[in-house]
């Protein structure tokens, strides 16, 4: 004899439960009762169906819970404007131009002590489409990340993951590899955002990380893309987000320190350029 595992007065809720059970291939029916609707299943499926509906309800409650947030941030706008401004000053990629001769991520020169190139290369771009892509996508990702964990942490994650990605690429590629672009930082921000989402919505952790990895594969492996740098930047961003995981559950308070510490990343880039051009 069928057993009732759930009751509700809301027809839509009953249909939602039915959808969950259909997805799990559990035989069931919606029964109309005097007080509303019931979900009836076979006795042998009762425990399985009840556990599945319990998990569904727990996930619904988690989704309804408000996410802890730092709030709106201008980090993404600053990132985009900075990249565009630098490109206006440097022009398109030309290794004969001092900016590219001194600042590109040339693996051989990095390994011979020109460490500043792992940072300076992040602000150089090959052409207008290259800089526009990084400015738009990176600006959106950084804005979303800053909204969750604050301006300072998000800005430093972008910078550190980009520099780490270039440094690791130099260590692996070693010679004959020269690259430019902020996409290493962009993929660092993408990974950090995926990790933040996974830490906040633990039930959706695999989905969030899987989506981030899929975007890395879709956007980061195209023709002329710096696959190694993208991959290493992505991994560095994920690790940096894990290291600042406390901010996910308790974002920093809004204060003048946040934009100040975030802007310090621009100072770090300027310092790297000072070493490059001196």
N, C-alpha and C positions, 0 to 999 in steps of 0.2 A: 504493500500500500504506500503511495507517495507520501513524502514528509514535507511539511512547510518549513523552509529555512529562513524566510524573511517575510515580514508584513509591513505594509505602508498604506497610507491613505492617498498617496500621490501616484497617479498612473505613470507619470514620466519617470519617477524613481524606480518603479517596478520594471519599466522597459529598459532602463539603464542597467539594472541587475541582470535582466534577461540577456542583454548584449554581452555582458561580461561572461556569463555562463556559455553562451553560444560560441564565443571565442575560444573557450576551453573544451568545446565539444561535450558539454554536460547536458544530458537530456533533462528537460524541465518544461514547465508550463506556468503561465500567469493565470491565477485563479481569482475570480471576482468573489469577494466576501461582503458581508453586511457592513463591516467597518472599513473596507477598502480592497486591497489586493494582496495576494500572497504568492510567493514563489515556491512551487512544489517540485521536488526532485525524487528520484528513486532512492530507497533506503541505503543502497550501497554507495550512492554518490553524496549522501548527506554531509559527511565530514569534509570531503573535498570541496563541495560547493560552499559550505559555511566558511571555510578557511579562505577561499578565493574572494568571497564577498567582504569578509573582514579586512582583507588586504586592500581591496578596492576602496572601502570606506576610509581606511587609515590614510591612503594616498590622497583621497579627496580632501580630507581634513588638513593634510600637510600643504596641499596646493592653496587652500584658502588662507592659510596663515600668512600674514604680511612678511615680506622679506626685509631683513635689516639693511638699511641703506645709509650711505653718507649723504646722498642727495645730489642735485645738479652740480656739475663741475665744468669749467671751461678748458679742461686739459685737452680734450679732443680738438677744439678750435685752435688752441695755441700750437699743438702738434702740426695741424694742417697748414696754418699760416707760416710757421717756421720753415717747413719743407719748401713751400712755394716761394718764400722770400729768398731762401738760399739758392734755389734753382734760377731765379731771376738774376742773381749775382754771378753765378758760375756758368750759366748757359748749358748747352747740350754736352754730352760726354766727348772729351777730346784729351787724350793722354798728353798732348803737348801743352795744354793749359795748366798753369801752376796748381790750381785747385785739385785737378785729377792726378797730376803727376805726384803731388805731395800727400793727397788724402785718400786715394783709392785703397781698397783692401787687397793689397798685393801680398799674397801669402809668403813669398820669399823674403820680402822686406820686413814683414811682421815678425817672422822667425829670426831675423837678424837684428831685432831690438826696436823696430819702429812700431811699438805697441799702440801708439795713438791712432794708427790707421783703423783699428777695429771700431773706433768711435767716429772718426771723421768720415769714413765711408758711408755711414748711416745718413748723412745729410746731403750726399751727392746722388744725382740721378742721371740716367742716360738721355732721356728726352722728356717732352711734355707729358706724353701718355703715361710714362713710368712714374713721374712725380705725382700726377693727378690721381692715379690708382692708389698709390700709397697714402696720399694725403686724405682721400675720401674714405677708403676702407679703414685705414689706421685711425683717423679721427673718430669715426663711428665706434670702433672697438674700444678705443681709449676712453671715450665719453661713457660708454656702458660700464667699463671696468671701474672708472673713477667714481661713478655713481654708487657702486657697491662698496668699495674699500677706501675711497678717498683719493684726492688729487696727488698727494705726495707719493704714496705707495704705487699707484698705477704708473706715474711718470717714471719712477725709478725702475719698475719692473720692465717697462718698455726699453729703457736705455740699457740696463744690465743684460737683459735677454738678447738684445741686438748685438752688443759688444761680445758677449759670451759666444753667440752663434758664429760671429766672424772669427773669433780667436780659435774656437774648436775646428772650424773649417780650415784655418791655416795649419793647425796641428795635423790634420788628416790629409789634406790635399798637398801641403808642403810647398810645392813649387809650380810655377806656370799657371796660377789661378788668380785672376784679378776681378773683383766685383765692386759694385756700388749699389746704394739704395737702402731705404729704410724698411724694406719688406721683412728683413730678419726681425726687426722690432715689432712689426705688425703681426707676424706669426707668434711672437712671444706674447703679445697682448691677447691674441686669439686663444692660445693655450691657457693663459691665466684666467680668462673669462670662463672657459669651459670648466676649469678646476673650481673656480668660485661657485659656479652653478652646481657642480657635483657635490661640493661640501655643504651647500645650503639645502639642496634637494637630494638627500642621500638615496632615496628610492629611484631617482632619475639619474644617478651618477653615471651609469654605463651609457645612457642615451646622450648626456651632455658631452662626455669625453669622446664618444664615438662620432658625434657631430663635429667636434673640433678636429678630430683626426681625418674625417671625410673632407672637410674644407681644406685642410693641409694638402691632401691628395689632389683635390680638384683645382685649387688655386696655386699651389706651390710647386707643381711638377710640370708646368707647361713649357713650351719651347722657349729657350733662352733664360729660363728661371734658374736661380742659384739653389738647386735642390739641397745640397749639403747645408748651406747657411740657413735655409728655411727650416729644415728638420732640426738642426741644433738650436736655432732660435726658439722653435716651438717647445722643445724639451726644456730649455732653460727657463722659458716663461712659466711652464707648468711647475717646475721645481721652486721658482721664486714665489709663485702663488701659494704653494704648500708651506713655504717658510713663513709667509705672512698670514697663515690661515686664521689666526686669532681675529684679524680684522674682518673676516667674513661674518662671524657671529656678533662682533661688537665693533662696528665701524668707528673711526675716530670722530670726535666732536668737530663741528665746523669752527674754524678759527683762522687767523691770519697766517698761522704757521703752515697750514696745508698748501695754499698757493705759493708761499715763500719756499718751502722745501721742494715743491714740484718744479718751480722755476730754477732751482739750483741745478737741475739736470741740464738746462741750457748753458749754465756756467761751466759744467763739466765738458760739454761739447766745445765751448769756446776755448777752454784750457787745452783740450786735445789739439785744436787748430793752432793754438799758440806754439805748441811743441812742433807741429808739422811745418809751420811757416818760418820759424825762427832761423 
